[in-house]
Amino acid sequence: MNSTMDKMKGKGNELAGKAQQSAGDATGNDDMKAGGAKQEAKGDLQQAKGDAKDAAKKVTE
């Protein structure tokens, strides 16, 4: 997967996780909030992976 796709998927997971956390807050569902936090963290890692690929690409150019 290229860096742009990593970043896009990461952003999608981050936003979905935030939405899930908000829904968990609204309903008082702690499991939903925890799942949202996990998904948001996954998105952050995917975006970091994309950033690392971009940095590596610049070094090799």
HUNOR-V70935 format. One record per residue. N is the residue number from 1. OMEGA is omega in whole degrees, 0 to 359 (* if undefined). Layout:
# HUNOR-V70935
n=N omega=OMEGA
n=N omega=OMEGA
This chain:
# HUNOR-V70935
n=1 omega=181
n=2 omega=186
n=3 omega=180
n=4 omega=179
n=5 omega=177
n=6 omega=181
n=7 omega=180
n=8 omega=178
n=9 omega=178
n=10 omega=180
n=11 omega=178
n=12 omega=178
n=13 omega=179
n=14 omega=181
n=15 omega=178
n=16 omega=178
n=17 omega=178
n=18 omega=178
n=19 omega=180
n=20 omega=177
n=21 omega=178
n=22 omega=178
n=23 omega=177
n=24 omega=176
n=25 omega=183
n=26 omega=183
n=27 omega=182
n=28 omega=183
n=29 omega=183
n=30 omega=178
n=31 omega=179
n=32 omega=178
n=33 omega=180
n=34 omega=177
n=35 omega=178
n=36 omega=178
n=37 omega=179
n=38 omega=180
n=39 omega=178
n=40 omega=178
n=41 omega=177
n=42 omega=178
n=43 omega=178
n=44 omega=179
n=45 omega=178
n=46 omega=179
n=47 omega=178
n=48 omega=177
n=49 omega=177
n=50 omega=178
n=51 omega=180
n=52 omega=178
n=53 omega=178
n=54 omega=180
n=55 omega=179
n=56 omega=180
n=57 omega=180
n=58 omega=181
n=59 omega=184
n=60 omega=180
n=61 omega=*
